[in-house]
């Protein structure tokens, strides 16, 4: 008599799974915000720190390269270190996302909308 209600149980499971995933996403975002990655350029002469979300938090420049005639080289190294840090942050984010989606049975390259 109430055969049609079987689908509601499935819907409740789907809603619960969606809520669980949302909570895991929030937890992952918090983890990424608190994780620090370091990018380098010039064999470590310039280092950029950023969160695993990609927010730059610091820069370390070896004072031996701070010569006025080498201004352009230093600028290039700074940009390269920042790009390296952001690439490492993106990689960390992808690793965390892969861990999260692993339990869902989704393919590793599945793109979620968030």
Protein Blocks (a to p, Z undefined) as FASTA:
>chain_A
ZZmmmmmmmmmmmmmmmmmmmmmmmmmmmmmmmpccdddeehhpaccdddfkopafbdcd
dfklmcfklmmmmmmmmmmmmmmmmmmmmmmmmmmmmmmmmmnopafklccfZZ
